[in-house]
């Protein structure tokens, strides 16, 4: 991809993240504005139910937007991969299918990892003993091992459809793309607090 194309893709990616980051804090302010002075217990209960409905609706909206953003980044990844590796249409379709399947598996592993950490945190907060903590730590270790194998499995699946030179190009592309996403996120995070200072 030429420099102009990479710059455009990076700008698009940054714009996507900025949109999500700007939208979410604005909605959080709206949620706070729903808090009104307490009235009767019936009014308070009604207000709390309304706030809970709003919170659930808001979380669903955020999840939909994050899912849409994830799909767009995944599509960008496949398009740039196809261009960088000079894949023919058949290879590109196969690669896209392999990548989407691998990403689903990865999301499942990450969800499991997050659940393990939530449960571990609850055990620690409750002052659980070693006999209850040790199995949770073992689950975490197993999950981390599966996450490590995930990357190798993706490469092996792609290797079946890529020539050796394309395999090498994939490794370099994947590392560069992931670094670009990390840098874009860090750039946004470092820029966000500066924009809120008065």
N, C-alpha and C positions, 0 to 999 in steps of 0.2 A: 504494500500500500504506500502511495506517495505521501510526502509530509503533509500536504494540504488535506488529503483524505483522512489521515490519522488525526490531524488537528480538529477536523469537523466531527469525527466520531467522538473524540475526547470532549469536545464542547457539548455534544449531544448528551454524553454520559454525565457530565458535570451538571448540565441543565436538569436532567432527570433527577439527580440526587438533590439539587437545590430545591426543585419543586416539592419533593417529598418533605424535605426538612423545613421548608417555610410553611407548608400547609399544616403539618402536625402541630407545631407550637401555637399557631393561630387558633386552631380548634380547641386546644387546651385552655386558652384564655376564655373562649366562649363557654366551656364547661364550668369554669369558675364563676362566670357571671350568673349561672343558674342558682347559686347559693343566695337565698333570701333570708331575712331575719326570721327566727322561729316564730310560728304561730301556735295554733292548737296542735295537739298530738295527731289529730286526723289530717290537718293540713300538712304537718311535717311528714307524716307517713306518705301522703300523696306526692309531696315534693321529692322524697327519697326514691319512690317508685319511678317517677318521671326522670330523675337524674340517672337511675340505674338503666332505664330504657335508652336514654341518650348515650350513656357510656357504652352500652353494648352496641348500639348503632354506630357510634363513632369508631369503636374497635373494629367492627366489620368493615367499615369504609377504609380504614387504614390498612387492614389486611388485604382488601381487594386492590388497593393502590400499590401496595408492596408487591403483591403477586403480579400485577401488570408490569411493574418496573422490572421485576425479576425476569419475566418472559422477554421483555425488550432487551435486557442485557444479554440474555441467553441467545436471542436472535442475532444481536450484534456480534457476539462471540462466533457463532456459526458462519455468519457472512464474512467476517474478517479472516477466520480460519480458512474458509474456502478460497478466498482471494490470495492469502499468503502462501498456501500450499498448492495453489493452482489446481484445485480439485475439479475433476469433470463432474457433470451433473449427477451421475450415478453415485460417485464417491461422496459428493456433498450431501446427498439425501441419506446415504448410509451413515455418514459421520453425524449428521443432525440427529438421527434416531438414536445412535449410540450415546451421544452427549446428553440428550433429554432423559434417556433411561438412567444414565449414571447420575444425573443431577437429582432425579427423584429419589434414588437410593441414598444419596448424600444427605438430602433434606430429612429423610427418615432417620438416618443415623444422628444428625444434629438435633432433631426433636427428641430422640431418645436420650442423648447426652444432656440436654437441658432439663429433662424430667428427672434424670438421675441427680443432677446438681440441686434441683429444687428439693428433692427428697432428702438428700444428704444435708442440705442446709437446715431443713426442718428437724432432722435427727440431732444435729449439733445444737440448735437453738433449744431443743427440749432436754439437753444434757444426757443424751443416750449414751450407753456404754459401748465399749469396743466391740462387743459381740453383735451389736446391731449396726455399727458403722462399718465394720470390716467387709460384710457382703456388698454394701453399696459402693465401697471403694473398688472392690473386685469387679463389679458391674461397669464402673467407669473405665477401668483398665481394659476390659474386653471391648468396650465401645471405641476407645481410642485406637486399639489395635485394628478394629474393623475399618475405622476411618483412614488409617494408614494404608491398609490393603485396597481401599476404594480407589485411590489414585493409580496404583499399579494395575488394577483391573480395567480402569478406563483406558490406560495406555495399551494394554494387551488387546482389548477389543478394537481400538482404533488401528493397531498394528496389522490386524487382519485385512484391512482395506487400504492401507497406506504403503507405498514403497519406502525403502530404507531412508532415502533422502527426505521424503515427506515426514517420516517419523522424527528425524532430527529437527526439521523445521517446526514440527508440532511442539516439541519440548521447549524450544526457544520461544515460540509464539505464546504458548500457555503461560510461561513465566512472565513474559513481557506484559501480556494482557492483565494478568492478576496484579502485577506491580502497578500498572496504570490505574486500575480500579482502586487499589489501596491508596495510591497517591491522590487520586481525585477525592476520595473520602477524607483523607487527612487534610487536604487543602480546604475542603468545605468546613471541616471541624475547626481548623485554625482560624478560618475567616469569619465564622459565625459569631464567636464571642466579641471580636473586634467590632463587628457591625452593630452590636447591641450596646456598646459603651457610649456614654454621653460625654 
